[in-house]
Amino acid sequence: MFLHHPLFPLLARLLMVALFLPAGLNKIVGFEDTVGYIASVGLPLATLGALIAIVVEVVAPLALLAGWQTRWAALALAVFTLAATVFFHNYWAMSAEQQFVQQLMFFKNLGVIGGLLALVASGAGAWSLDAKQGRA
């Protein structure tokens, strides 16, 4: 059936890669800015937080790209995105002029988490290393 075509899980993985991998690479290029931004919201251990963000936003998308350990990679990104959403898009604690955009970002991220959880539930699909290893 058309709706069960192996292209769909591949597209889901590629779209998540397109969102997270550039963000992780930008954090590497602008490492000091990333640390400063994390510190600016009052989180402790900003350097460690930046390093964790880079690892999650680079390694997990590469795993999704290959379709390797897809369920775990998607779960790691979902947990990371939930934490980032609560700490960086807490629109309820922001000024009126920031609330609209931050509320959009908050709920957009919840949608992204939903997509990631769908990958956790469904796996990588037929066109993946997981499928080749019998884990799709």
TORPA-4810 file (N, C-alpha, C, O; in nm, 3 decimals):
<nodes>
NODE_1_0.084_-0.119_0.000_0.000_0.000_0.000_0.088_0.125_0.000_0.196_0.126_0.060_M
NODE_2_0.042_0.227_-0.066_0.118_0.351_-0.081_0.160_0.411_0.053_0.272_0.459_0.066_F
NODE_3_0.072_0.408_0.150_0.102_0.471_0.280_0.209_0.397_0.358_0.263_0.451_0.454_L
NODE_4_0.240_0.275_0.319_0.343_0.197_0.387_0.474_0.194_0.308_0.560_0.109_0.332_H
NODE_5_0.488_0.284_0.216_0.608_0.288_0.131_0.731_0.320_0.217_0.723_0.406_0.305_H
NODE_6_0.844_0.253_0.194_0.964_0.277_0.275_1.023_0.416_0.260_1.112_0.454_0.336_P
NODE_7_0.975_0.492_0.163_1.023_0.629_0.148_0.981_0.717_0.266_1.055_0.808_0.304_L
NODE_8_0.864_0.692_0.324_0.814_0.778_0.431_0.901_0.778_0.556_0.934_0.886_0.606_F
NODE_9_0.941_0.662_0.610_1.032_0.667_0.725_1.166_0.732_0.691_1.224_0.802_0.774_P
NODE_10_1.214_0.709_0.569_1.339_0.774_0.527_1.322_0.925_0.525_1.408_0.998_0.575_L
NODE_11_1.212_0.973_0.468_1.187_1.118_0.466_1.174_1.174_0.607_1.226_1.283_0.635_L
NODE_12_1.107_1.102_0.695_1.095_1.148_0.834_1.233_1.163_0.897_1.261_1.262_0.964_A
NODE_13_1.319_1.065_0.874_1.454_1.072_0.929_1.532_1.188_0.868_1.599_1.262_0.941_R
NODE_14_1.524_1.205_0.737_1.598_1.313_0.670_1.551_1.451_0.715_1.632_1.542_0.730_L
NODE_15_1.421_1.467_0.736_1.370_1.596_0.781_1.416_1.628_0.922_1.444_1.744_0.954_L
NODE_16_1.426_1.528_1.007_1.480_1.551_1.141_1.629_1.586_1.134_1.677_1.672_1.208_M
NODE_17_1.701_1.519_1.046_1.843_1.550_1.027_1.857_1.695_0.982_1.945_1.767_1.030_V
NODE_18_1.772_1.739_0.889_1.778_1.876_0.837_1.754_1.980_0.946_1.804_2.092_0.936_A
NODE_19_1.680_1.944_1.048_1.654_2.036_1.158_1.769_2.037_1.259_1.816_2.144_1.298_L
NODE_20_1.814_1.920_1.300_1.908_1.912_1.413_2.055_1.924_1.375_2.131_1.990_1.446_F
NODE_21_2.098_1.863_1.265_2.241_1.864_1.233_2.296_2.005_1.210_2.401_2.037_1.265_L
NODE_22_2.229_2.091_1.132_2.282_2.227_1.118_2.288_2.302_1.251_2.379_2.381_1.275_P
NODE_23_2.190_2.278_1.338_2.192_2.344_1.469_2.313_2.300_1.549_2.378_2.382_1.614_A
NODE_24_2.344_2.172_1.546_2.462_2.122_1.617_2.591_2.176_1.559_2.682_2.214_1.633_G
NODE_25_2.600_2.180_1.426_2.721_2.233_1.362_2.738_2.382_1.391_2.850_2.429_1.411_L
NODE_26_2.628_2.456_1.393_2.635_2.599_1.427_2.682_2.619_1.571_2.751_2.717_1.600_N
NODE_27_2.646_2.528_1.659_2.693_2.538_1.798_2.844_2.515_1.806_2.910_2.574_1.892_K
NODE_28_2.897_2.432_1.720_3.043_2.411_1.717_3.112_2.538_1.669_3.207_2.586_1.731_I
NODE_29_3.063_2.593_1.558_3.123_2.713_1.499_3.113_2.831_1.595_3.208_2.909_1.609_V
NODE_30_3.000_2.845_1.660_2.979_2.955_1.754_2.977_2.908_1.898_2.888_2.944_1.974_G
NODE_31_3.077_2.828_1.934_3.076_2.764_2.066_3.064_2.866_2.180_2.983_2.848_2.271_F
NODE_32_3.144_2.971_2.176_3.140_3.070_2.285_3.004_3.139_2.292_2.954_3.165_2.401_E
NODE_33_2.944_3.166_2.177_2.811_3.226_2.176_2.708_3.130_2.235_2.617_3.171_2.307_D
NODE_34_2.723_3.002_2.204_2.633_2.901_2.258_2.643_2.895_2.410_2.542_2.893_2.480_T
NODE_35_2.766_2.893_2.459_2.788_2.891_2.605_2.727_3.016_2.667_2.661_3.008_2.771_V
NODE_36_2.749_3.130_2.605_2.693_3.255_2.657_2.542_3.255_2.660_2.481_3.304_2.755_G
NODE_37_2.480_3.201_2.557_2.335_3.195_2.551_2.279_3.105_2.661_2.181_3.139_2.727_Y
NODE_38_2.342_2.991_2.679_2.298_2.899_2.785_2.311_2.966_2.921_2.221_2.957_3.004_I
NODE_39_2.423_3.032_2.944_2.444_3.102_3.071_2.343_3.215_3.089_2.301_3.244_3.201_A
NODE_40_2.304_3.280_2.979_2.214_3.396_2.988_2.075_3.360_3.040_2.004_3.446_3.090_S
NODE_41_2.036_3.234_3.027_1.906_3.194_3.080_1.917_3.139_3.222_1.819_3.092_3.279_V
NODE_42_2.039_3.147_3.277_2.057_3.109_3.416_2.087_2.963_3.441_2.082_2.918_3.556_G
NODE_43_2.117_2.888_3.337_2.149_2.747_3.358_2.293_2.732_3.405_2.382_2.800_3.353_L
NODE_44_2.318_2.644_3.501_2.455_2.622_3.548_2.533_2.536_3.448_2.474_2.471_3.362_P
NODE_45_2.663_2.536_3.460_2.750_2.451_3.378_2.723_2.469_3.229_2.700_2.373_3.155_L
NODE_46_2.725_2.595_3.187_2.690_2.628_3.048_2.783_2.559_2.948_2.737_2.516_2.842_A
NODE_47_2.911_2.549_2.979_3.004_2.484_2.886_2.969_2.337_2.869_2.967_2.286_2.758_T
NODE_48_2.941_2.269_2.980_2.901_2.129_2.973_2.770_2.115_2.896_2.754_2.025_2.814_L
NODE_49_2.676_2.205_2.922_2.550_2.202_2.849_2.568_2.218_2.700_2.502_2.151_2.621_G
NODE_50_2.659_2.308_2.660_2.687_2.329_2.518_2.748_2.204_2.457_2.713_2.165_2.345_A
NODE_51_2.839_2.141_2.529_2.901_2.017_2.478_2.798_1.906_2.462_2.799_1.833_2.363_L
NODE_52_2.709_1.893_2.559_2.603_1.791_2.551_2.513_1.820_2.431_2.478_1.730_2.356_I
NODE_53_2.475_1.947_2.415_2.390_1.985_2.302_2.456_1.950_2.170_2.391_1.899_2.079_A
NODE_54_2.585_1.978_2.158_2.657_1.948_2.034_2.659_1.798_2.007_2.633_1.754_1.895_I
NODE_55_2.690_1.721_2.109_2.694_1.575_2.090_2.557_1.523_2.046_2.548_1.445_1.951_V
NODE_56_2.453_1.566_2.115_2.319_1.517_2.081_2.278_1.564_1.942_2.225_1.486_1.864_V
NODE_57_2.303_1.692_1.910_2.257_1.748_1.783_2.344_1.710_1.663_2.307_1.738_1.549_E
NODE_58_2.458_1.648_1.688_2.541_1.601_1.577_2.536_1.448_1.566_2.511_1.394_1.458_V
NODE_59_2.558_1.379_1.676_2.566_1.233_1.672_2.429_1.170_1.642_2.418_1.084_1.555_V
NODE_60_2.325_1.212_1.713_2.194_1.151_1.692_2.142_1.174_1.549_2.089_1.079_1.490_A
NODE_61_2.154_1.294_1.492_2.110_1.308_1.352_2.190_1.222_1.254_2.135_1.172_1.156_P
NODE_62_2.320_1.206_1.279_2.399_1.119_1.191_2.350_0.975_1.201_2.347_0.902_1.102_L
NODE_63_2.312_0.933_1.322_2.254_0.799_1.339_2.121_0.789_1.264_2.094_0.688_1.199_A
NODE_64_2.039_0.894_1.272_1.913_0.893_1.197_1.938_0.888_1.047_1.869_0.817_0.974_L
NODE_65_2.036_0.962_1.001_2.069_0.965_0.859_2.099_0.824_0.808_2.053_0.784_0.701_L
NODE_66_2.176_0.750_0.885_2.212_0.614_0.847_2.102_0.514_0.881_2.103_0.401_0.832_A
NODE_67_2.008_0.555_0.964_1.908_0.460_1.010_1.967_0.358_1.104_1.930_0.241_1.102_G
NODE_68_2.060_0.402_1.187_2.130_0.316_1.282_2.089_0.354_1.424_2.100_0.470_1.463_W
NODE_69_2.043_0.255_1.501_1.996_0.281_1.637_1.893_0.394_1.636_1.895_0.483_1.722_Q
NODE_70_1.805_0.389_1.539_1.711_0.498_1.514_1.621_0.527_1.634_1.600_0.643_1.668_T
NODE_71_1.570_0.424_1.696_1.479_0.445_1.809_1.550_0.519_1.923_1.493_0.610_1.983_R
NODE_72_1.674_0.480_1.952_1.749_0.545_2.059_1.789_0.687_2.021_1.783_0.778_2.103_W
NODE_73_1.830_0.706_1.897_1.868_0.840_1.851_1.748_0.934_1.856_1.760_1.048_1.901_A
NODE_74_1.633_0.886_1.811_1.512_0.969_1.814_1.469_0.998_1.957_1.424_1.108_1.987_A
NODE_75_1.483_0.900_2.045_1.448_0.923_2.186_1.541_1.026_2.249_1.496_1.114_2.323_L
NODE_76_1.671_1.016_2.220_1.766_1.115_2.273_1.731_1.255_2.225_1.734_1.350_2.303_A
NODE_77_1.697_1.268_2.098_1.659_1.399_2.044_1.528_1.449_2.105_1.513_1.568_2.128_L
NODE_78_1.434_1.359_2.130_1.307_1.398_2.190_1.328_1.451_2.332_1.272_1.555_2.368_A
NODE_79_1.407_1.381_2.411_1.435_1.426_2.549_1.510_1.558_2.546_1.477_1.650_2.621_V
NODE_80_1.611_1.568_2.460_1.688_1.692_2.446_1.596_1.808_2.406_1.605_1.917_2.463_F
NODE_81_1.509_1.784_2.309_1.420_1.890_2.260_1.322_1.932_2.368_1.290_2.051_2.379_T
NODE_82_1.273_1.838_2.446_1.183_1.873_2.556_1.254_1.963_2.656_1.199_2.064_2.699_L
NODE_83_1.376_1.927_2.694_1.453_2.010_2.788_1.479_2.148_2.730_1.460_2.249_2.798_A
NODE_84_1.523_2.153_2.604_1.550_2.282_2.540_1.424_2.367_2.532_1.429_2.489_2.549_A
NODE_85_1.312_2.304_2.506_1.185_2.375_2.494_1.146_2.439_2.627_1.106_2.556_2.630_T
NODE_86_1.157_2.365_2.734_1.119_2.416_2.866_1.212_2.529_2.911_1.167_2.629_2.966_V
NODE_87_1.342_2.513_2.887_1.438_2.612_2.937_1.454_2.734_2.846_1.481_2.843_2.895_F
NODE_88_1.436_2.718_2.715_1.466_2.828_2.624_1.343_2.888_2.556_1.353_2.994_2.495_F
NODE_89_1.229_2.824_2.566_1.108_2.877_2.504_0.995_2.886_2.608_0.878_2.863_2.576_H
NODE_90_1.031_2.921_2.729_0.934_2.934_2.839_0.861_3.068_2.825_0.883_3.162_2.902_N
NODE_91_0.774_3.073_2.727_0.704_3.196_2.690_0.625_3.256_2.805_0.606_3.378_2.810_Y
NODE_92_0.578_3.175_2.897_0.499_3.221_3.010_0.579_3.311_3.104_0.521_3.385_3.184_W
NODE_93_0.710_3.304_3.097_0.796_3.383_3.185_0.863_3.498_3.110_0.954_3.562_3.164_A
NODE_94_0.821_3.526_2.988_0.887_3.628_2.907_0.801_3.752_2.893_0.682_3.751_2.924_M
NODE_95_0.864_3.857_2.845_0.792_3.983_2.824_0.687_3.965_2.715_0.695_3.873_2.633_S
NODE_96_0.590_4.054_2.715_0.479_4.044_2.620_0.527_4.043_2.475_0.471_3.971_2.393_A
NODE_97_0.630_4.122_2.444_0.677_4.126_2.305_0.749_3.999_2.263_0.761_3.972_2.144_E
NODE_98_0.798_3.920_2.357_0.865_3.794_2.326_0.770_3.674_2.328_0.799_3.570_2.269_Q
NODE_99_0.658_3.689_2.395_0.571_3.574_2.418_0.519_3.509_2.291_0.516_3.387_2.282_Q
NODE_100_0.477_3.588_2.194_0.416_3.531_2.074_0.513_3.437_2.002_0.479_3.321_1.975_F
NODE_101_0.632_3.485_1.972_0.730_3.404_1.899_0.773_3.284_1.983_0.785_3.173_1.931_V
NODE_102_0.796_3.305_2.112_0.841_3.194_2.197_0.732_3.089_2.215_0.761_2.970_2.227_Q
NODE_103_0.607_3.134_2.218_0.497_3.037_2.226_0.491_2.953_2.097_0.469_2.832_2.103_Q
NODE_104_0.509_3.018_1.982_0.515_2.943_1.856_0.628_2.841_1.858_0.608_2.726_1.818_L
NODE_105_0.745_2.882_1.904_0.860_2.792_1.911_0.832_2.676_2.008_0.866_2.561_1.980_M
NODE_106_0.770_2.708_2.120_0.737_2.606_2.220_0.649_2.497_2.158_0.680_2.379_2.168_F
NODE_107_0.540_2.539_2.094_0.447_2.440_2.040_0.501_2.374_1.913_0.468_2.258_1.886_F
NODE_108_0.582_2.444_1.836_0.650_2.381_1.721_0.738_2.269_1.771_0.740_2.160_1.713_K
NODE_109_0.812_2.295_1.879_0.900_2.192_1.935_0.820_2.073_1.987_0.866_1.959_1.976_N
NODE_110_0.703_2.097_2.043_0.620_1.984_2.086_0.582_1.898_1.966_0.578_1.775_1.976_L
NODE_111_0.554_1.961_1.852_0.526_1.886_1.730_0.647_1.805_1.684_0.633_1.691_1.641_G
NODE_112_0.765_1.865_1.693_0.888_1.794_1.657_0.907_1.674_1.749_0.943_1.565_1.704_V
NODE_113_0.881_1.692_1.878_0.891_1.581_1.973_0.793_1.470_1.933_0.827_1.352_1.939_I
NODE_114_0.674_1.508_1.891_0.578_1.409_1.843_0.631_1.330_1.725_0.615_1.208_1.719_G
NODE_115_0.694_1.398_1.630_0.754_1.329_1.516_0.866_1.235_1.558_0.879_1.125_1.506_G
NODE_116_0.947_1.281_1.653_1.055_1.196_1.704_1.000_1.073_1.775_1.052_0.963_1.759_L
NODE_117_0.894_1.092_1.853_0.834_0.978_1.922_0.771_0.880_1.822_0.767_0.760_1.848_L
NODE_118_0.722_0.931_1.709_0.672_0.841_1.605_0.786_0.755_1.550_0.766_0.637_1.521_A
NODE_119_0.905_0.814_1.535_1.021_0.735_1.493_1.060_0.634_1.601_1.101_0.522_1.569_L
NODE_120_1.049_0.673_1.727_1.078_0.579_1.835_0.983_0.459_1.824_1.025_0.344_1.836_V
NODE_121_0.856_0.487_1.799_0.756_0.380_1.794_0.768_0.295_1.667_0.751_0.173_1.673_A
NODE_122_0.797_0.358_1.554_0.792_0.285_1.428_0.927_0.232_1.381_0.933_0.137_1.303_S
NODE_123_1.035_0.292_1.428_1.167_0.251_1.383_1.208_0.319_1.254_1.138_0.408_1.204_G
NODE_124_1.320_0.276_1.200_1.384_0.344_1.088_1.320_0.315_0.953_1.335_0.394_0.860_A
NODE_125_1.251_0.204_0.941_1.196_0.166_0.813_1.292_0.075_0.735_1.401_0.043_0.781_G
NODE_126_1.247_0.035_0.618_1.320_-0.065_0.539_1.453_-0.014_0.485_1.547_-0.092_0.470_A
NODE_127_1.461_0.115_0.456_1.583_0.170_0.397_1.672_0.224_0.507_1.684_0.346_0.524_W
NODE_128_1.735_0.134_0.582_1.815_0.176_0.698_1.913_0.066_0.737_1.897_-0.050_0.699_S
NODE_129_2.013_0.105_0.812_2.104_0.005_0.870_2.031_-0.082_0.971_2.059_-0.201_0.983_L
NODE_130_1.937_-0.022_1.044_1.860_-0.101_1.141_1.790_-0.218_1.071_1.790_-0.329_1.122_D
NODE_131_1.731_-0.192_0.955_1.662_-0.298_0.881_1.760_-0.405_0.836_1.731_-0.525_0.840_A
NODE_132_1.877_-0.362_0.792_1.978_-0.458_0.748_2.024_-0.546_0.864_2.065_-0.661_0.843_K
NODE_133_2.017_-0.491_0.986_2.059_-0.566_1.105_1.940_-0.630_1.177_1.956_-0.685_1.286_Q
NODE_134_1.821_-0.623_1.116_1.703_-0.686_1.173_1.641_-0.611_1.290_1.571_-0.672_1.371_G
NODE_135_1.665_-0.479_1.299_1.611_-0.401_1.411_1.508_-0.298_1.368_1.459_-0.223_1.453_R
NODE_136_1.472_-0.290_1.243_1.380_-0.186_1.197_1.241_-0.214_1.248_1.148_-0.138_1.221_A
</nodes>
